[in-house]
Amino acid sequence: MAKAVQGDGVELARARYGLLAVVSSNLAIAVVALVGVWRLDGDKSVIVGVLTAAFTAVSSMTTAYLGIKAVSNTAKSLALDESRRRREAEARATVPAQEPGGVS
């Protein structure tokens, strides 16, 4: 039980710091794009290119994080389900079968 709690703490820390990394990266990309747009002084074709690249980078970063997190959660869920099934099968195998008709 202590290992499960410790494992959940590690998973929670991974989720928090992963989300923090994605959010901070997205903010950095947005700041660089805004500064770039501000410094371009109205060249619309270049501004569109900068904003498109920034949007693509932010959406790719966020999608990758969410995809990896979803796969990780699915794998963890499958592993826990398999572990539970294995324990139940072992418990059934160790319990002696009782004869029908009651105890003599």
Secondary structure as UniProt FT lines:
FT   HELIX           2..39
FT   TURN            40..42
FT   HELIX           44..94
FT   TURN            100..101
//
